[in-house]
Amino acid sequence: MPATPADILLAEGNCFRCYSANTAMILKLALMTRTLLALNPAGIVTPDGLLAFGSCYRCYGLNETEIMEASLLDQIAQAA
């Protein structure tokens, strides 16, 4: 199976741009969102939802995009 085209991932991850996510991070967040939704269609994937889900990570100095990444990975780990 070929790689998902970057333009599709950037469109799907456009909501993360508001949080100063760079292109590489937007691609990663979009791929992790796809992974989580494949494992758990009810997963939390909105930026605000991810920030709330991972609010405890803020204590460790993570910025907003890092919190969203950790939140997605946490949910993926729980769903696997």
Residue pairs with C-beta under 8 A, 6 or more apart in sequence:
4 31
4 34
6 27
9 26
9 27
9 30
9 31
10 23
10 26
10 27
10 30
12 30
12 33
12 34
13 21
13 26
13 27
13 29
13 30
13 33
14 26
15 46
15 47
16 25
16 26
16 29
16 30
16 47
16 65
16 68
17 26
18 47
19 47
19 64
19 65
19 68
20 64
20 65
21 29
21 65
25 65
25 69
28 69
29 65
29 68
29 69
29 72
32 69
32 72
32 73
32 76
33 45
33 72
35 72
35 76
36 43
36 45
36 72
36 75
36 76
36 79
37 43
37 45
39 76
39 79
39 80
40 75
40 79
43 75
43 79
44 50
44 52
44 53
44 71
44 75
45 72
47 64
47 68
50 67
50 68
50 71
50 72
51 64
51 67
51 68
51 71
53 71
53 74
53 75
54 62
54 67
54 68
54 70
54 71
54 74
55 67
57 66
57 67
57 70
57 71
58 67
62 70
